[in-house]
Each structure stands twice: as structure tokens, then as C-alpha cells.
Amino acid sequence: MIQKSKKYLLLLLLIGLSFGGYLYFFSSQWGVSIPKEHLWRHSFLPAETTAINIDNWIKSARIVPEKHRDQSLVFQTTFKLTDCSKIIAGELQYNYKYAAKVLINNVAYGDIDRNLITSALEKNEIRVAEYWRPRSVKLNAEFLQKVLKDGENTISLIIYNTQDFKEFKSSNKQLSFLSKGRTNKLESNLKIVRPSSYFSESTLSIFKINTNSLSVPDEPKINSSLKIIHRDSPLNQLFDEGESYRIKIERRGNTSQTFSKKSYSFKLYDAKNNSVSKSLLHLPKSKKWVLYGPYADKSLIRNALTYALYRKMGNYAPRTRFVDLVINNNYQGIYVLTEKIQISPQHLSIHPLQIDANDSSKATGGYLLEIDRSEWKGLYPPANDTSAIPISYMVKAPKKKAINSEIAKRIQSQFNAFEKHLYENDRIYNYLDLNSFIDYLLITEFTKNIDGYCLSTYLYNKDISQKTPKFYLGPIWDYNFSFGLTDYREGFNPEGYVYNSSQYIPFWWKKLLNDKTFKVALEKRYFELRKTALSNQNITNTIDSLASICNPSTELNFKKWPVLGATDFWPNYYFGKTYDDEINYLKKWIAKRLTFLDNDILGKTKKGVRYYEISIRNNKKWMKDVEAKGKERNVAIDEMISIDAKYMAKKQ
């Protein structure tokens, strides 16, 4: 019996050894050919160069020199294989920030766009941490069998977006192969680091976009799908049923395109590929929408706050909703769904431009102009006046292709007439709407928007057919670099003005602020707004309301985009360690800004009754005293404020 048992044990041992040998020599397993710790040599080449013939390879980590910002950064190293016929597949991992061409033995495998957002789904949750693992490029067997050779092989990466980063590492790039057996002697030190945070539900509406494995370009828009999960219950679940839409999407913005967190614009389409207008999240119907991704604005609310206050002032401004965005099952953080500026009854409500069908030189209705980096140039100020630079502008609505050359010339002629009369101080209020110009100046200076007046600035003429064209300023757009955010152009300073800070700002404002009618109306309007839309209390309440909407999602947003606590982050002046820090900075900066404006607009010379009335209304202690006195004397609060303000003005 014992003898028999020994035979069985020996047989099992032989089977085990055979099976182990098979696994060792014939089974497939992943192994590392180039570990992450390995230093790759590097150099720089002109952007248009494809041949890699370099003598001055470098092996240490480096800063990207300014002189090389417009060149490609090339990484290269070698690896050895004993039997390349056993290689089944490969995988290269490198920094997500790189837009890279991958070559093996100088044969190009692919060009991988850094804007391609790939899936990060794990079961029913999404991994949140932004760069929890490098970008993985799968190398297929067909390509590898063509280019690999026994012995030494060369792998190269050509990084062509060097302008997007200041420094780089010569390591942190790993090449792995799936190989049959152990003949290639690959290291088996694959390590997977698991993230600690996941996204699966939100108090915000969830926008899920699927690009069908395409990167979202700057332009043109690509076909994608959108699912909106929006429930009345407290939490929206990632895999809840939602409303589905066909969309076309692209990246948007100028400076913001350099940020890691991109912003997008999209249009809605029906099954026949016709653009359609629909309401999203109870906002008015629109064909065009923006998904703005606050990145440098760590409060997340600067745009939404400004638009809300401007609407409170009685003007149209784009309406917004905060959402959590998911692209290709990859969590992207908090975004602001925003109406795109357009002419329609529910947006900028003017009659749209219509060209006479029988006479193309005749038209009725209005048009919208945009001041920005545009094609048309203003004629004023004339060349001999160097105080300002003529502005660049274009027709925003209707579309350029809908306007013939005669109508385009008329629009330019009307704009030139408006600027001429303003420059010469000749019947200027026949050509511009006093109230809209005042409100635009006040919101731009209150927020100290350093891009104000000369970028993303809109004005419109309600009726092209009128002999005397009259221009209205608005709607407002793009106030993300406001409220003390920037460390340049004195954006951080709660004192001073934007209107006189640059030659690129239209000459209009200096002319208007030297006009008595404008100055009197400005002071009166500011006084009224400080009691209503721009009162300390209304501003604080609006900030608290918007921040409370965002707050449940801020932790994951800042894990996705770890910008809090940064000590060097362009263009920010203030570096809060927490979201609350950023909101408190916003409130304190606004309080200082209002103090400056109160003094300068209402009390620049002798402080009058208006100045003291505003001071009382925005001082909690004084208001408490006024309320007590009013109750004691049986006098209404507003009347008691007026009495005390008159007394304080007389006493000074």
C-alpha cells in the first residue's frame, strides 16, 4: 500500500513538473522590457523633422528651454529580445500630458493625441485621480512581428506639445510585452497602483459623453452622444436611465486650451443630422451649448456669479447649471453648462437680421458684434492719436456666410459712424445706449475683469435699417479671470481700474468718463445697485448659494485636477489650500473692491449723503443701531438711514 502511494506521489510530482515546465517555457505572461526607473536619452528636433539622426543625446532630467518650446522633444532607448517570434503583444506607458508619436526600430506605430480621453471604468465606478496611471498604448502583434528583431531594438517617442509643460522626466516610461515562455527573459515586476477615490453618484446632474474613441479636436466638431442623468431625488447615479442626445462636440477657448482641464462647445442634432433646439436642465431651448471647465478659477463660480449678478441688475446674461462631466467613462470633474450667446426670444431678444429677398442691399432686424481677436478693424482713434489701438471686431450673429458684401459694408459703416461721433463727442447718445454702457462698465470694473472691454465683448444694433444706428453693449461673457484671480495686469489689486490699463481697450471709456452726462448717470446707477444687486448681502448670498451647489462634488473635482495648494500655478495670485479658502478669498477681495469703488465713485471729493447711506447699509453694526433708533422713533428703516446719512455728511 505504501509502495503504491509513493508511485502516485511520484506521478503527481512528474505531472506538476511537466505542467510547471510548460507554464515556464510555453505559456504566455506579461513582462517588463523597459522598467519605469530606466532613464531614456533625449534631445530636441525641429517640429517638422521625422528622421531621428541625433548625436547629442542627454540622459538627465531637464527643464524645457524657451528656445526649444516650438520643437519636438525626442526620447529614445534600446531593449533586447532573445526570440522576438514569441512576442504576442506589447504595451507602452508614458505621461498622459504628452502628445506623442511612437516608433520601434524607426518604424512609426501611431500618433497618440493627448486629448484622447479613454475609459477609466471599474465595475460600476469610475477611477477619479487624474494621472493615477500613465497613458497605455497597446502594440498589436501584426506590427510587432514586422518591426521587432532578435537582439537590440530601438524605441523612440517624439513629443510634439512641448509648449504645454515646463519640465519633464527622463524616466517614467515603461515598455512591457506579452510573451510565450521565458526565453526573452523579461522582468516580471509589473505593479498596479490602485486609486483611492471613485465616482459613481452626484448631487449634480451627470453629463455622460461618448466620443466613440476619438479625441475631441479644437475644430471641427465630431459626432458623439450625450446622456444626461438628472433626477429629482438627492443623488444621480452614474448608471441611472437618462435622456439621450446626438451631439457634435469640439474644444473651445483660447488661453483655456492650454489648461489640462478642457472646455467644450457642442450642438444638438436629430436622427437626420439636422441641428435642433432643445431645453437642457430646464434652461431655455438652444442649439448651441458650452461646457466650461473651471480650472484656474478654483472657486469654480466666477462666471456663474457674474452672470447671476448681471441678471439681477436687470440685464440678460447666459444662464448656467453646474454638472459633473464624464467623457468615455472617464470622470472630468465639475463643469458649468452655459447657454451660448445667440439672438432668440429667450436669449438676446432682438429681431434677427433679415435680408430683403427682392433687394439684397436692403435688410431689417438686428445684428450682434464681437470685440476680440477678429478680422475687421475700427477706424478710431486715428493714426495720430496713440492713446489707444483701433479695436478688432466681427459679426457674431448672423453667421458670416449669411451676410452679403453690401450688408457687411453697411454694418462696418454704422460701426464707424458710432465710433466717429463718440470720438468727436458729437451727439453720442444718439449712437449708443447710455444704460447698457453704464451697466457693462460697472460689472466689468466691479469684477475687475482684466480681459474686459477688448476680449469676449459684445455689442448689438437692434435695427440695421435705421438711419442713425444705435449700439447697445452686451451680453457679458467670460469673466473667469476676474475677482482678483490673476497675478498680472494688477488683477489681484482690489483698487484701480481696467478701462485705463491698456492701449488695447477701446478709447470709448475715457471719452465717456470725461462726459458729464455719463458720469452723473454712472454715479446714480451705482448708488442704486449698491442697495440691490451689488449690495454686500446679495453678493454674499449669491456666492454662498453657488458654492453650496458645487460643494458636494468639489472633493472629487480637486482629486481629478489637484490644483489646490499649488505654489506656482499660472495665472493665479492666491493659492488656497482648500475650497473654503478660495471662497473666503473671493469674499474678502470683493469687500475690499467695493470699499474702493464706494470711495471713488460716491465719495471721491467730499463724501456726500449717498456715500454714507451705502456705508450704513453695508455695515452690520451701523444697521443694527439704525434699526434700534427707527424702532424707538417709529420711523421706517429707509428714512432712518437717510436721516443718519445726512447727519454724517454734514458732520464731516
C-alpha positions in Angstrom: 0.0 0.0 0.0 2.8 2.4 0.9 4.6 1.4 -2.3 1.5 2.3 -4.3 1.2 5.7 -2.6 4.8 6.5 -3.5 4.1 5.7 -7.1 1.1 8.1 -7.1 3.1 10.8 -5.4 5.9 10.5 -7.9 3.4 10.5 -10.8 1.8 13.7 -9.4 5.2 15.3 -9.0 6.1 14.5 -12.6 2.8 15.9 -13.8 3.3 19.0 -11.7 6.9 19.4 -13.0 5.7 18.9 -16.6 2.9 21.4 -16.1 5.2 23.9 -14.4 7.7 23.5 -17.2 5.0 24.1 -19.8 3.9 27.2 -18.0 7.5 28.4 -17.7 8.6 27.6 -21.3 5.4 27.8 -23.4 2.6 29.8 -21.5 2.0 33.5 -22.1 2.8 36.1 -19.5 3.5 39.8 -19.3 7.0 41.0 -18.5 8.8 44.4 -18.5 11.4 45.1 -21.1 12.0 48.7 -20.0 11.1 49.5 -16.4 9.8 52.9 -15.2 13.0 53.6 -13.4 15.1 53.4 -16.6 16.5 56.7 -17.9 15.8 57.4 -21.6 18.2 59.6 -23.5 16.6 62.7 -25.0 17.1 65.7 -27.3 15.2 68.3 -29.3 14.4 68.4 -33.0 12.6 70.8 -35.3 8.9 70.2 -35.2 8.7 69.2 -38.9 11.6 66.6 -38.7 10.7 62.9 -38.8 14.1 61.3 -39.2 15.8 60.8 -35.9 19.5 61.3 -36.5 20.9 62.7 -33.3 24.4 63.0 -31.9 23.9 65.0 -28.7 21.7 62.7 -26.7 21.2 63.7 -23.0 20.4 61.3 -20.1 19.4 63.6 -17.2 16.0 65.1 -16.3 15.6 68.6 -17.8 13.7 71.8 -18.0 12.3 72.6 -21.4 14.4 75.6 -22.5 12.5 78.6 -24.1 14.4 78.2 -27.3 13.1 74.6 -27.7 9.4 75.4 -26.9 8.5 75.2 -30.6 10.4 72.0 -31.2 9.7 68.3 -30.6 11.2 66.5 -27.6 12.6 63.1 -28.6 13.0 60.2 -26.2 14.9 57.1 -27.2 16.3 53.9 -25.7 17.1 50.3 -26.5 15.8 46.9 -25.3 16.9 43.4 -26.1 14.9 40.3 -27.1 16.2 36.8 -27.5 13.3 35.4 -29.6 11.0 38.1 -31.0 8.8 35.4 -32.6 7.5 34.7 -29.1 6.1 38.2 -28.6 2.3 38.3 -28.8 1.5 41.9 -27.8 3.1 45.0 -26.2 2.2 48.0 -24.1 4.0 51.3 -23.8 3.1 53.6 -20.8 4.0 57.2 -20.5 2.8 60.6 -19.2 -0.8 61.4 -20.1 0.2 65.0 -20.9 2.3 64.0 -23.9 1.0 64.1 -27.5 3.4 61.5 -28.9 4.4 59.6 -32.0 5.7 56.1 -31.1 8.3 54.4 -33.2 10.0 51.0 -32.9 13.2 50.5 -34.9 12.3 53.8 -36.6 9.0 52.5 -37.9 6.0 54.6 -36.7 3.4 52.7 -34.8 1.0 55.6 -34.2 0.3 59.2 -33.3 -1.4 59.4 -30.0 -3.3 62.7 -29.3 -3.1 63.8 -25.7 -6.7 64.9 -25.9 -8.0 61.4 -26.3 -9.9 60.6 -23.1 -10.0 56.9 -22.5 -12.2 54.8 -20.2 -11.4 54.6 -16.5 -14.4 52.5 -15.6 -14.0 49.8 -13.0 -17.2 47.7 -12.3 -19.8 50.4 -11.7 -17.5 53.2 -10.6 -15.0 55.5 -12.3 -11.5 55.9 -11.0 -11.1 59.6 -10.2 -7.4 60.5 -9.7 -6.2 62.3 -12.8 -3.0 60.6 -13.6 -3.4 57.5 -11.4 -1.6 55.6 -14.1 0.2 56.6 -17.4 -1.4 56.6 -20.8 -1.3 53.0 -22.1 -0.5 52.4 -25.8 -1.3 48.9 -27.0 1.1 47.5 -29.5 -0.5 44.8 -31.7 1.1 41.6 -32.8 0.9 42.3 -36.5 3.0 45.5 -36.1 5.5 43.9 -33.6 6.1 40.9 -35.8 7.0 43.2 -38.7 9.4 45.5 -36.8 11.0 43.6 -33.9 14.2 41.7 -34.3 16.3 39.4 -32.2 18.9 41.3 -30.3 18.9 45.0 -29.8 15.8 47.0 -30.7 15.2 50.8 -30.5 12.1 52.6 -29.3 11.5 56.3 -29.8 8.9 58.8 -28.6 8.5 62.1 -30.4 6.7 64.5 -28.1 5.3 67.4 -30.1 3.4 69.5 -27.5 6.5 70.8 -25.6 4.8 74.2 -25.3 2.4 72.7 -22.7 4.9 71.9 -20.0 8.0 73.4 -18.4 9.9 70.3 -17.4 9.9 66.6 -17.9 11.4 63.4 -16.6 13.7 61.0 -18.5 12.1 58.1 -16.7 8.5 57.0 -16.0 8.1 55.3 -19.4 7.6 51.6 -19.3 7.6 49.0 -22.1 6.0 45.6 -21.5 5.4 42.6 -23.7 3.2 39.6 -23.6 5.5 36.7 -24.5 5.2 32.9 -24.8 7.6 31.4 -22.3 10.6 32.9 -20.7 13.1 32.9 -23.5 13.0 36.7 -23.7 14.0 37.0 -20.1 11.5 39.8 -19.3 11.3 41.1 -15.8 8.0 40.4 -14.0 7.8 43.5 -11.9 4.5 44.8 -13.1 2.9 46.9 -10.4 -0.6 48.4 -10.5 -1.3 51.2 -8.1 -5.0 51.5 -7.2 -6.6 54.9 -6.8 -8.4 55.7 -3.5 -11.3 57.7 -5.0 -14.2 56.7 -7.3 -17.1 58.5 -8.9 -20.4 56.8 -9.0 -23.1 59.3 -7.9 -23.5 63.1 -7.6 -25.9 65.7 -6.2 -25.2 67.5 -9.5 -26.7 66.4 -12.8 -24.4 64.0 -14.7 -23.4 64.6 -18.3 -22.0 61.4 -20.0 -20.4 62.0 -23.4 -19.2 59.2 -25.7 -16.8 60.2 -28.5 -16.6 56.7 -30.0 -12.9 56.5 -29.0 -12.0 59.8 -30.8 -10.1 62.7 -29.3 -12.1 65.9 -29.1 -10.4 68.4 -31.5 -10.2 72.1 -31.4 -12.2 72.0 -34.6 -14.2 70.8 -36.4 -16.9 69.2 -34.1 -17.0 65.4 -34.1 -20.1 63.2 -33.8 -20.7 62.0 -30.2 -23.5 61.0 -27.9 -24.7 62.7 -24.7 -26.7 61.2 -21.9 -28.0 63.5 -19.2 -28.8 61.9 -15.8 -31.0 64.4 -13.9 -33.4 63.2 -11.2 -35.5 65.0 -8.6 -34.1 62.7 -5.8 -31.0 63.9 -3.9 -28.5 61.7 -5.8 -27.9 61.0 -9.5 -26.4 57.5 -10.1 -23.8 57.0 -12.8 -25.8 54.2 -14.4 -29.3 55.6 -14.0 -31.5 56.0 -17.0 -31.2 59.4 -18.6 -32.1 61.5 -21.6 -30.1 60.7 -24.7 -29.0 63.2 -27.4 -26.9 63.2 -30.6 -24.3 65.9 -30.5 -21.3 67.3 -32.2 -18.5 68.5 -29.9 -15.2 70.4 -30.0 -12.8 72.0 -27.6 -13.3 75.8 -27.1 -11.4 78.8 -25.8 -8.0 80.4 -26.5 -5.9 80.6 -23.3 -8.0 78.0 -21.7 -6.9 75.4 -24.2 -3.5 75.3 -22.6 -5.1 74.1 -19.3 -5.3 70.4 -18.6 -9.0 70.6 -17.9 -10.5 71.5 -21.3 -13.7 73.3 -22.1 -16.1 72.2 -24.8 -18.9 73.5 -27.0 -21.5 71.3 -28.6 -24.6 71.4 -30.8 -27.6 69.1 -30.7 -28.8 67.1 -33.7 -31.7 64.9 -34.6 -31.6 61.4 -36.3 -31.4 63.0 -39.7 -28.3 65.1 -38.7 -30.2 68.3 -38.6 -29.3 70.7 -35.8 -32.2 71.1 -33.3 -33.0 73.4 -30.4 -33.8 71.7 -27.1 -34.0 72.7 -23.4 -31.4 71.1 -21.1 -31.7 71.1 -17.4 -34.8 73.4 -17.6 -32.8 76.1 -19.3 -34.3 77.8 -22.4 -34.2 75.9 -25.7 -30.9 76.3 -27.6 -29.0 74.5 -30.4 -25.6 75.7 -29.1 -24.2 75.0 -25.6 -20.9 75.4 -23.7 -19.4 73.1 -21.1 -17.0 75.4 -19.3 -14.4 73.7 -17.2 -13.2 76.0 -14.3 -9.6 75.2 -13.8 -7.6 78.4 -12.9 -10.8 79.6 -11.2 -10.6 77.4 -8.1 -13.7 78.9 -6.7 -15.5 77.3 -9.7 -18.1 80.1 -9.7 -16.6 83.3 -11.1 -18.5 83.1 -14.4 -21.8 81.9 -12.8 -21.6 84.5 -10.1 -21.0 87.4 -12.5 -23.8 86.3 -14.8 -26.2 85.9 -11.9 -25.4 89.4 -10.6 -25.8 90.9 -14.1 -29.2 89.4 -14.4 -30.1 90.8 -11.0 -29.2 94.2 -12.4 -32.0 93.7 -15.0 -29.9 92.6 -17.9 -29.7 89.4 -20.0 -26.8 87.2 -19.2 -26.2 83.5 -20.1 -27.9 81.1 -17.6 -25.9 78.3 -16.1 -26.1 74.9 -14.4 -23.3 73.0 -12.6 -22.8 69.4 -13.7 -20.4 66.5 -13.2 -18.9 65.6 -16.6 -17.9 62.1 -17.7 -16.3 61.6 -21.1 -15.7 58.0 -22.4 -16.4 56.7 -18.9 -13.6 59.0 -17.5 -14.6 61.4 -14.8 -13.8 65.0 -15.7 -15.0 67.0 -12.7 -17.3 69.9 -12.2 -18.3 71.8 -15.3 -20.7 74.7 -16.0 -23.3 74.1 -18.6 -23.8 77.6 -20.2 -26.1 79.0 -22.8 -24.1 80.2 -25.8 -24.7 83.8 -26.7 -27.3 84.0 -29.5 -30.2 86.1 -30.9 -33.5 84.5 -30.0 -36.6 85.4 -28.0 -35.3 83.5 -24.9 -31.7 84.8 -25.1 -30.7 88.1 -26.6 -34.2 89.2 -27.6 -34.0 91.3 -30.7 -35.4 90.8 -34.2 -32.8 88.8 -36.2 -31.3 90.3 -39.3 -33.3 89.6 -42.5 -32.1 90.5 -46.0 -34.8 91.5 -48.4 -35.4 88.7 -50.9 -36.0 91.1 -53.8 -33.2 93.6 -53.0 -30.1 92.2 -51.3 -29.0 95.7 -50.4 -31.9 96.1 -48.0 -32.3 94.5 -44.6 -34.2 94.8 -41.3 -33.6 93.5 -37.8 -30.5 93.5 -35.7 -27.0 92.1 -35.6 -24.5 91.2 -32.9 -20.8 92.2 -33.0 -18.0 90.7 -31.0 -14.8 92.5 -30.0 -11.9 90.0 -29.8 -9.1 88.7 -31.9 -11.1 89.4 -35.0 -10.9 90.3 -38.7 -12.4 93.9 -39.0 -10.5 96.9 -37.7 -12.1 100.1 -36.3 -11.1 103.5 -37.8 -10.8 105.3 -34.4 -8.7 106.6 -32.9 -7.0 108.0 -36.0 -3.3 107.2 -36.6 -2.1 110.5 -35.0 -3.7 109.5 -31.7 -1.6 106.9 -29.9 -3.7 106.7 -26.7 -5.4 103.6 -27.9 -5.3 101.0 -30.6 -8.3 100.6 -33.0 -10.3 97.6 -32.0 -10.7 94.3 -33.8 -14.3 93.1 -34.2 -16.5 90.8 -36.3 -20.2 90.0 -36.8 -21.1 87.3 -34.4 -24.8 86.9 -35.4 -26.0 86.3 -38.0 -23.3 84.0 -39.4 -20.7 85.4 -41.7 -22.0 83.3 -44.7 -25.5 84.7 -44.2 -24.3 88.3 -44.9 -23.6 89.6 -48.4 -20.8 92.1 -49.1 -23.3 95.1 -49.2 -24.7 94.3 -45.8 -21.2 93.7 -44.4 -20.1 97.2 -45.6 -23.2 98.8 -44.1 -22.5 97.2 -40.7 -18.9 98.5 -40.9 -20.2 101.9 -41.9 -22.6 102.0 -39.0 -19.9 101.0 -36.5 -17.6 103.6 -37.9 -20.3 106.2 -37.5 -20.8 105.2 -33.9 -17.1 105.5 -33.1 -16.7 108.8 -35.0 -19.5 110.5 -33.1 -18.2 109.1 -29.8 -14.6 110.2 -30.6 -15.7 113.7 -31.6 -18.2 113.9 -28.7 -20.9 114.7 -31.1 -24.5 113.6 -30.2 -23.0 110.5 -28.7 -26.2 109.3 -27.0 -28.0 109.1 -30.4 -25.5 106.4 -31.3 -25.1 104.5 -28.0 -27.4 103.3 -25.3 -26.4 105.1 -22.1 -27.8 102.5 -19.7 -26.2 99.4 -21.2 -22.8 101.1 -21.5 -23.0 102.1 -17.8 -24.1 98.6 -16.6 -21.3 97.0 -18.7 -18.7 99.3 -17.2 -20.0 98.7 -13.7 -20.0 94.9 -13.9 -16.6 94.9 -15.6 -15.0 97.2 -13.0 -16.7 95.7 -10.0 -15.3 92.2 -11.0 -12.1 93.8 -12.3 -12.2 91.5 -15.3 -8.7 92.1 -16.9 -10.0 90.7 -20.2 -12.9 93.2 -20.2 -13.6 95.7 -22.9 -11.2 94.2 -25.5 -11.9 90.4 -25.4 -15.2 88.5 -25.5 -17.1 91.8 -25.5 -20.4 92.1 -27.4 -22.5 94.9 -28.7 -25.5 95.0 -30.9 -27.6 97.2 -33.1 -31.3 96.4 -32.8 -32.2 97.6 -36.3 -29.9 97.9 -39.3 -32.5 99.8 -41.3 -32.4 102.9 -39.0 -30.7 106.0 -40.5 -28.9 106.6 -37.1 -27.5 103.3 -35.8 -27.7 102.9 -32.1 -25.5 100.4 -30.3 -26.2 98.5 -27.0 -23.4 96.8 -25.0 -23.8 93.2 -24.0 -24.4 90.4 -23.3 -21.5 89.8 -21.0 -19.3 86.7 -21.5 -16.2 85.1 -20.0 -15.4 86.5 -16.5 -13.2 83.7 -15.3 -10.1 85.9 -14.9 -11.9 88.3 -12.6 -12.4 89.0 -8.8 -8.7 89.1 -8.0 -7.7 85.9 -9.7 -4.7 87.0 -11.8 -1.1 87.8 -10.8 -0.6 90.2 -13.8 -2.1 93.5 -15.0 -2.9 94.3 -11.4 -5.8 91.8 -11.5 -5.1 90.9 -7.9 -5.3 94.5 -6.6 -8.8 95.4 -5.3 -8.0 99.1 -6.2 -7.6 100.7 -9.7 -9.5 100.3 -12.9 -9.3 98.1 -16.0 -10.7 100.7 -18.5 -7.4 102.7 -18.5 -5.0 99.8 -18.1 -4.1 99.0 -21.7 -3.9 100.5 -25.2 -5.9 97.6 -26.5 -9.0 98.8 -24.6 -11.3 100.9 -26.8 -11.0 104.7 -26.5 -14.7 104.9 -25.7 -14.4 104.6 -22.0 -12.0 107.5 -21.4 -14.2 109.7 -23.6 -17.4 108.7 -21.7 -15.9 109.1 -18.3 -15.0 112.7 -19.3 -18.6 113.3 -20.2 -20.8 114.9 -17.5 -24.0 113.1 -18.6 -22.3 109.8 -18.4 -20.6 110.5 -15.0 -23.8 111.7 -13.4 -25.8 108.7 -14.6 -22.9 106.3 -13.6 -22.9 107.6 -10.0 -26.7 107.4 -9.8 -26.8 103.9 -11.1 -24.0 102.6 -8.9 -25.8 104.1 -5.9 -29.0 102.2 -6.7 -27.2 98.9 -7.5 -25.3 99.1 -4.1 -28.7 98.9 -2.4 -29.9 95.9 -4.6 -27.9 93.7 -7.0 -24.5 94.8 -5.8 -25.3 95.1 -2.1 -22.9 93.2 0.2 -25.7 91.0 1.4 -26.9 90.0 -2.1 -23.4 89.2 -3.3 -22.6 87.1 -0.2 -25.9 85.2 -0.5 -25.2 84.5 -4.2 -21.7 83.3 -3.5 -22.9 81.0 -0.7 -25.7 79.6 -2.9 -23.5 78.8 -5.8 -20.7 77.3 -3.6 -23.2 75.1 -1.7 -24.4 73.7 -5.1 -20.8 72.8 -6.0 -19.6 71.7 -2.6 -20.6 68.0 -2.6 -18.6 67.4 -5.8 -15.5 69.6 -5.0 -13.5 66.9 -3.3 -13.6 64.6 -6.3 -13.1 67.6 -8.7 -9.9 68.6 -6.9 -8.7 65.0 -6.8 -9.1 64.8 -10.5 -7.4 68.2 -11.0 -5.1 68.6 -8.0 -4.6 72.4 -8.2 -5.4 73.4 -4.6 -2.4 74.3 -2.6 -0.2 74.8 -5.7 2.6 77.4 -5.1 3.2 78.1 -8.8 0.1 78.0 -10.9 -0.5 80.4 -13.8 -2.2 82.9 -13.7 -3.3 82.7 -10.1 -2.3 85.3 -7.5 -3.8 83.5 -4.5 -3.1 79.8 -3.6 -5.8 78.5 -1.3 -5.2 75.1 0.3 -8.9 74.2 0.4 -12.0 75.1 -1.5 -13.3 77.1 1.5 -10.0 79.1 1.3 -10.8 80.0 -2.3 -14.4 81.1 -1.5 -13.2 83.2 1.5 -10.6 84.9 -0.6 -13.3 85.7 -3.2 -15.5 87.3 -0.5 -12.7 89.3 1.1 -11.4 90.6 -2.2 -15.0 91.7 -3.2 -15.4 93.5 0.1 -12.1 95.4 -0.5 -13.1 96.1 -4.1 -16.5 97.6 -3.0 -14.8 99.8 -0.4 -12.6 101.2 -3.1 -15.5 101.8 -5.6 -17.7 103.4 -2.9 -14.9 105.8 -2.1 -14.0 106.6 -5.7 -17.5 106.8 -7.2 -19.6 108.1 -4.3 -17.0 109.9 -2.2 -14.1 110.8 -4.4 -14.2 114.5 -3.4 -16.5 115.4 -0.5 -18.3 112.4 0.9 -22.0 113.1 0.4 -25.3 111.6 1.6 -25.2 108.8 -1.0 -21.8 107.6 0.2 -22.9 107.4 3.8 -26.2 105.8 3.0 -24.3 102.9 1.2 -21.8 102.8 4.1 -24.6 102.4 6.6 -26.4 99.7 4.6 -23.2 97.6 4.3 -22.0 98.0 7.9 -23.8 95.5 10.2 -23.1 97.4 13.4 -24.4 100.7 11.9 -27.5 98.9 10.6 -28.2 97.5 14.0 -28.0 101.0 15.5 -30.3 102.4 12.8 -32.9 99.7 13.2 -32.9 100.4 17.0 -33.3 104.1 16.5 -36.0 103.7 13.9 -38.0 101.4 16.2 -37.6 103.8 19.1 -38.8 106.8 17.0 -41.3 104.9 14.9 -39.5 105.8 11.7 -39.1 103.4 8.7 -35.7 101.9 8.2 -35.0 103.6 4.8 -36.0 107.0 6.2 -33.8 106.5 9.3 -30.8 105.5 7.1 -31.4 108.8 5.1 -31.5 110.9 8.3 -28.3 109.4 9.7 -26.6 109.7 6.3 -27.4 113.4 6.1 -26.1 113.9 9.6 -22.8 112.1 8.9 -22.3 114.0 5.6 -22.9 117.3 7.4 -20.6 116.4 10.2 -17.6 115.6 8.1 
